[in-house]
Amino acid sequence: MAGSTLEIKDLHVSIDDKEILKGVNLTVKGGEFHAVMGPNGTGKSTLASAIMGHPKYEVTSGSILLDGEDVLEMEVDERAQAGLFLAMQYPSEISGVTNSDFLRSSINARREEGDEISLMKFIKEMDASMDYLEMDKNMAQRYLNEGFSGGEKKRNEILQLMMLKPAIGILDEIDSGLDIDALKVVSKGINKLRSETFGCLMITHYQRLLDYITPDYVHVMMQGRVVKSGGPELAQRLEAEGYDWIKKELGIEEETVEQNA
């Protein structure tokens, strides 16, 4: 079974009338792992939020297509149901909703009425996934992310990824704040999903994540657009030399941009 294709074409996005993305072009297909790197404030997290439809981010021009369907015409929940998934840099806490209830409801939202996942199958899959991620089983009955440590929240994002099995996973700095042991576990969960039907877009600052998850493609963002693409060796060179060589090579001058872009 062929995987889905996410196409981002000449995407321009603004926040409070300030343009952050200035013509991003990127295509992610099932079976491919892409890494997006770049200095702070170049628009990496803006790209992730715009794909998923965060209301703060205004798409002023360009297109986002999932298997030819216009993602920009979809509500946020419709994007998730279509097969997009965002693992957030700072996952939200939701009081009153348990991890287990949230996951089962999310799975059933993507299934046809009358084809809901059985409780026994759900419990079996969730237990196996939690074991794989070395998670305390009690977390299943805790409120979503409430009181979780940073590392627990990130593992929980990967648990959701493993259970929901989206077509395209967007991971926004999933390695942020993780110690080496937690990073290994999170990476193990992501690698388990590698298949022809799953495409992944990983946003990261650091080569260390890519030591455990080898990308097929690496893209460098600067000044709101993708300025260079290559294979895993590109990330290795960035780790060794920083971004100055790209700026010199392309004649890019420094500019002030939003730190949280």
Buried (B, 14 or more C-beta within 10 A) or exposed (E): EEBBBBBBBEBBBBBEEEBBBBBBBBBBBBBBBBBBBBBEBBBBBBBBBBBBBBEEBBBEEBEBBBBEEEBBEBEEEEBBBBBBBBBBBEBEEEEEBBBBBBBBEBBBEBEEEEEBBEEEEBBEBBEEBBEBBEBEEEBBEBBBBBEBEBBBBBBBBBBBBBBBBBBBBBBBBBBBBBEEEBBBBBBBBBEBBEEEBBBBBBBBBBBBBBBBBEBBBBBBBBBBBBBBBBEBEBBBBBBEEEBEEBBEEEEBEEEEBBEEB
